[in-house]
Amino acid sequence: METAERICKRFHKYLLSGEYSGRVSSIAGDKLDIETSFGIVSVQNAGALRPFSCCVSGVQPFTALELRTGMDVLLDKKGIAIPDAEYYVDVTLAEDVDLTIECMVNLFLPVDISIRARHIHRIVERYSANEDLSLLAIAPDDAPDLQRIRAALQDLSQAFFEQDPSHIEQAAAACSGFGSGLVPASDGLLCGYMACFSCLSYALGRSRDSVLSMTRAAAAGAAANTNDSGAVVLLQTGEGMVAEDVFQLLRSLFSDIPYTSLSAWGNRTAKGPGGVNVLVGISLALHDLYLKNAI
């Protein structure tokens, strides 16, 4: 039996409200994905806590356990059970972690927001690699093969300025499904972009309903034009949910939290799966939606 140490608060609410069935959809060393009636949920033994996930303290990789894709899973308020593998995760004592952007308190635009943006830019430069979209942030004119995605992102920025959900949905669809990775590179970028837009909007005093109407539109358009893995993270971000490292990074960006914390969370994000692309999205959103027009 495993004991969950931490759990996404919204995921925990689902478990507390009823009983569900599912099946194992994928198995990696550090993550077990389960397909349920309310979407993909995960059990993690490493990395930042993600939406609809819980973290366990197990030392064995999931690939070393008697688990197979397609196995039946039972989920309820007590935990997650895979009877055929005699595997069980107890969630009753897990710490709830709220990963929704709207729960951040006292977000504002600090006077040094441009300096904070440069910290993120430097992290993108440090971790830049050929397979990511970092050139869009650090040297867009040197990436002719990325001009299509660059033009699509400029259209998306205009759509967010107009606050037109139908235009946002169409523009986001043109940005998704591009690049390599289980989650396509441009989908990770879009997640960072939407998350930064949400925080920027709350810092500017926009209402929750207004913000969600736009991020949901972006997520719906983008999710329809990519693979299942990309669609999952896009739809979660559209609901204002992000991984804990991204959550803490954005909270540090739109506040007066010391630069050391901002850089620490930025470095942690960059080292995660597709993390550089998320940072590129944050950097581009902050520049295109605010900094380039700031006096």
DRENVO-351397 format. One line per 4 residues: their letters; for each residue x, y, z of C-alpha. Coordinates in steps of 0.001 Angstrom, whole numbers. Each point is the difference from the previous one (the first is absolute). Layout:
N
a> X/Y/Z; ... $
***
This chain:
295
meta> 0/0/0; 1160/3519/-828; -877/3117/1984; -675/3205/-1890 $
eric> 1869/2882/1608; -1529/2813/-2080; -2960/203/-2332; -1515/2535/-2391 $
krfh> -2883/1547/1931; -2458/-142/-2893; 849/-3657/-663; -555/-758/3685 $
kyll> -3438/1656/-153; -980/-2379/-2778; 1107/-2993/2060; -1920/1240/3046 $
sgey> -3201/417/-1990; -437/-3545/-1296; 1340/-3275/-1318; 1515/-345/-3459 $
sgrv> 1447/-2636/-2252; 2837/378/-2468; 2835/-1786/-1714; 3769/335/-133 $
ssia> 791/1956/-3159; 3796/373/212; 2879/-970/2254; 3312/1833/344 $
gdkl> 2699/-250/2612; -1176/3063/1893; -3665/240/-994; -3056/-2224/-284 $
diet> -2858/1364/-2110; -3573/-1135/491; -2891/718/-2355; -3220/783/1884 $
sfgi> -3440/1387/-767; 1237/3484/986; 3277/-100/-1908; 3568/-1229/436 $
vsvq> 1282/-151/3582; 3529/-888/1087; 1977/-1494/2841; 3523/1466/184 $
naga> 3092/-1017/1926; 2141/2937/-1167; -201/3502/-1396; -2300/2937/671 $
lrpf> -3588/-804/941; -2232/351/-3051; -3737/592/-412; -2121/-3073/757 $
sccv> 2978/-1838/1470; 1281/-1228/3331; 3580/-547/1146; 1076/-3184/1755 $
sgvq> 3238/-763/1784; 683/-3318/-1742; 3606/-635/-978; -673/-2587/-2701 $
pfta> -793/1220/-3506; -3517/-848/-1139; 1489/-2025/-2852; 1478/-2391/2580 $
lelr> -3402/-801/1506; -2520/-2578/-1228; -1919/2629/-1927; -1252/-198/-3579 $
tgmd> -1899/2353/-2225; -3695/-809/-157; -244/-1163/3613; -3198/992/1798 $
vlld> 259/2739/2635; -2383/896/2825; 43/3502/1500; -1851/1329/3056 $
kkgi> 457/2209/3049; 2477/-2432/1546; 2303/-383/-2944; 898/-1580/-3319 $
aipd> -21/-3780/-407; 1229/-2243/-2823; -1200/-3409/1227; 1659/-2176/-2658 $
aeyy> 3409/1402/957; -775/123/3733; 967/3653/-124; -1678/2601/2212 $
vdvt> 572/3696/740; -1478/1349/3243; -903/3715/-378; -1748/531/3345 $
laed> 2949/1806/1615; 1289/1801/-3080; 554/3745/155; -2350/1921/-2318 $
vdlt> 1850/2334/-2384; -2034/2590/-1920; 1443/323/-3513; -2570/2473/-1340 $
iecm> 1345/3394/-1018; -3080/1772/1321; 926/-983/3563; 3168/2142/-138 $
vnlf> -477/3011/2235; 1327/3542/-377; 1240/-301/-3570; 1149/3342/-1401 $
lpvd> 2287/1470/-2643; 3245/804/1828; 1986/3021/-1112; 2872/-2332/-896 $
isir> -2079/-2331/-2181; 2383/532/-2941; 2943/-1096/2158; -1931/-3059/1134 $
arhi> -754/-789/-3632; 3741/122/-768; 639/-2638/2675; -2353/-2358/-1849 $
hriv> 1590/916/-3330; 3454/-906/1347; -1280/-3365/1217; -1407/-727/-3466 $
erys> 3416/860/-1481; 1767/-2244/2517; -2118/-3070/-717; -598/598/-3709 $
aned> 230/-3095/-2200; -597/-916/-3639; -3216/-1895/689; -1809/2801/1845 $
lsll> -1466/3341/-1106; 2434/2192/1911; 1093/1906/-3113; -3454/1597/-138 $
aiap> 934/1868/3169; 3748/535/-335; 629/406/-3761; -3228/-175/-2043 $
ddap> 1654/1419/-3140; 2500/-2870/21; -2727/-2665/-222; -1537/140/-3488 $
dlqr> -1558/-3454/473; -1991/1391/2939; -1548/2905/-1883; -3360/-1750/-333 $
iraa> -358/-499/3744; 1343/3509/617; -2675/1519/-2255; -2678/-2141/1660 $
lqdl> 1084/1214/3441; -156/3618/-1132; -3563/-624/-1154; -758/-1569/3375 $
sqaf> 1371/3075/1789; -2291/2214/-2057; -2956/-2249/798; 691/295/3738 $
feqd> 253/3785/-337; -3399/26/-1693; -1354/-2342/2704; -1949/-1818/-2705 $
pshi> -486/-3686/1002; -801/-1161/-3538; 3162/1651/-1391; 2004/-1373/2935 $
eqaa> -1252/-3530/-663; 880/191/-3693; 3434/1538/637; 902/-2524/2715 $
aacs> -900/-2887/-2307; 2591/1271/-2475; 2660/-41/2747; -470/-3532/1342 $
gfgs> 1286/-3433/-985; 3375/1270/-1213; 3337/-1542/934; 1301/-3149/1619 $
glvp> -760/-1608/3333; -2806/-1972/1638; -1540/3424/540; 852/1921/-3197 $
asdg> 2380/2886/589; -2464/2701/-1017; -2612/-1408/2402; 2395/501/2919 $
llcg> 658/3516/-1278; -3755/688/-152; -423/-1230/3565; 2614/2489/1194 $
ymac> -1599/2718/-2120; -3513/-600/1383; 1237/-259/3570; 1922/3277/-284 $
fscl> -3016/1674/-1613; -2141/-1129/2949; 2404/1387/2604; 469/3240/-1926 $
syal> -3771/388/-270; -551/-563/3728; 2809/2456/771; -1843/2543/-2178 $
grsr> -3270/-619/1864; -1911/-1977/-2628; -2784/-2281/1217; 318/-3758/286 $
dsvl> -2866/-574/-2429; 1578/2266/-2607; 3394/-1671/286; -1360/-3544/-99 $
smtr> -2209/741/-3000; 3135/855/-1962; 2318/-2754/1257; -2717/-2613/-485 $
aaaa> -477/1198/-3575; 3740/-213/-642; 211/-3468/1544; -2992/-1296/-1954 $
gaaa> 1410/1194/-3314; 3491/-1281/707; -1143/-3365/1401; -1936/-742/-3188 $
ntnd> 3193/262/-2056; 2441/-2185/1932; 453/-3464/1531; -1681/-1336/3146 $
sgav> 2949/787/2298; 161/3572/-1220; -3756/413/293; 43/-1074/3661 $
vllq> 2505/2636/1131; -1550/2700/-2193; -3487/-556/1420; 1358/-21/3567 $
tgeg> 1791/3300/-610; -3149/1377/-1587; -1677/-629/3349; 2775/1941/1707 $
mvae> 1908/-3013/1317; 3785/-353/-250; 2763/-2137/1461; 1326/1117/3366 $
dvfq> 3358/1242/-1300; -1731/2184/-2610; -2474/1176/2657; 2797/1159/2287 $
llrs> 1931/1573/-2877; -2993/2103/-1063; -739/973/3590; 3599/1212/253 $
lfsd> -235/1861/-3310; -3091/2027/884; 1118/1043/3480; 2969/1401/1879 $
ipyt> 1346/-3413/970; 3844/24/-188; 1693/-722/-3321; 1725/-3021/1522 $
slsa> -3368/-1732/427; -1108/1005/-3496; 3186/-1468/-1477; -207/-3149/2113 $
wgnr> -3532/-783/-1184; 939/941/-3559; 2939/-2415/41; -2179/-2730/1476 $
takg> -2617/564/-2698; 2626/-86/-2760; 1275/-3385/1184; -3461/-1593/-116 $
pggv> -1585/-1668/-3052; -536/2675/-2650; 860/2641/2568; 2001/2241/-2338 $
nvlv> -2993/259/-2323; -2212/1030/2916; 2520/2721/884; 68/1160/-3622 $
gisl> -3780/346/123; 169/2017/3215; 2717/2236/-1437; -1858/624/-3260 $
alhd> -3333/676/1702; 1524/2483/2410; 1774/1805/-2830; -2809/-38/-2568 $
lylk> -2898/698/2347; 1633/2565/2262; 3662/963/-198; 165/1068/-3647 $
nai> -2860/2424/591; 1094/1240/3432; 1244/3544/241 $
***
